[in-house]
Amino acid sequence: MKPNFTQKVTNWGNYPVVEKEMRSEDSFKNIKEFVLNHNEVIARGNGRCYGDASLGESIFSTKKLNKFISFDRLNGIIECESGVLLSEVLEISVPQGYFLYVTPGTKFVSVGGAIASDVHGKNHHAEGCFSEYVIEFKLMIENGEIITCSREENSDKFWATIGGMGLTGIILTAKFKLKNIESAYIRQESIKADNLDEIFKLFDESESWTYTVAWIDCLQKGKNIGRSILMRGEHAFQHELPQTMTKNPLRLKKKLQPTVPFYFPGFVLNALTVKIFNWLYYKKQSKKEVKNFIDYETFFYPLDAINEWNKIYGKSGFIQYQMVIPKEAGKEGMKRILETIANSGNGSFLAVLKLFGKNNPEAYNSFPVEGYTLALDFKVNSKLKKLVDQLDSIVQEFGGRIYLTKDSMSRSSLTNYLKNIRSPKFVSLQHKRILNNNS
């Protein structure tokens, strides 16, 4: 066994930063030895979640579990190790005419992390969560045994692990389905909305679209509260594409990716600069409605175009706060949320509104419930905890919940919805924080 060592570890928000032991292995035998020789273990993929979700006393990094096992090109089924990134899946599947059924807003998450968080995308109302397309996975449980989990085999562990935040064991491999596509492009419509009433009306009118998402200016008040831009899209068929895109419709040209070279000084992001950014973002679309074709990376992963963009928030880091409000109370709840943010001055220029459809009752640890979800990035500062407490109170009042993958400081009554997780071995700092808040 390798000697123990500690290192500074943090996730994408750079908050919190902890000094813990972290190990990465590619041998199942060595992983078993690591699990058996530690009292508390939590798996960590690529660290693209936020907060303390994949941090623990002893962290197992799945980065070396990065091999593909098989690709059934006839049926669109991939089997790979859990540390494989969604970006790597797309690299081999898109040229073959396949795409992920469900993808979050970054392609740099691991397959294991996608299962543990049961990630959702812009199409939950139409196609559900990532788990809908998972066929099976291999899980190392607390005694080091490796079991196969599916809807038919070890189904209790299968459903507890889906959205279970790594608390049932270490996912080693996974097999999942992909969807057929004819091109690497999206047929997109962007529509400006003047306020919350208009954006909710647009969501209702767009339920037949596979992908819908809205950017919201969260600092607007009064009659302009909820000013936003709705983007809706479909995978483009070859015959729809402009001639410039038809030569190699399943292959995208390589793009230059700039990198944020250093942590921005703390004063750069403030209420004024966020307000200016939001004004410019809204005004850059001069027409009420724009129709065009864009590549899938621009549509699904706009922030992935900039390496290390998290440094923009400075060394103190940032949190992402994501909640869901049940549909019947969605408009009123979101209005209260946006009013509270605008009055606080803690603006977010990454404010994303999506519509969730009905949740799968079997995936009981999964975050989505039918309703509207809003995700916001906030720079960590002395006023942030007060704002989070205020937002938590509103979410609780309207019967909502908080996404554990993003959480780092919310109250336990909104985050403690996990069931059938009883392992004393697989424990995260987030889970301990939630349990301590309950005691």
Secondary structure by P-SEA (a helix, b strand, c coil): cccbbbbbbbccccccccbbbbbbbccaaaaaaaaaaccbbbbbcccccccccccccbbbbccccccccccccccbbbbbcccccaaaaaacccccccccccccccccccaaaaaaaccccccccccccccccccbbbbbccccbbbbbccccaaaaaaaaccccccccccccccbbbbbbcccccbbbbbbbccaaaaaaaaaaaccccbbbbbbcccccccccccbbbbbbccccccccccccccccccccbbbbbccccccccccccaaaaaaaaaaaaacccccccccccccccccccccccccccccccccbbbbbbbbccccaaaaaaaaaaaaaaaacccccbbbbbbbccccccccccccccbbbbbbbbccccaaaaaaaaaaaaaaaaccccccccccccccccccccccccccccccaaaaaaaaaac
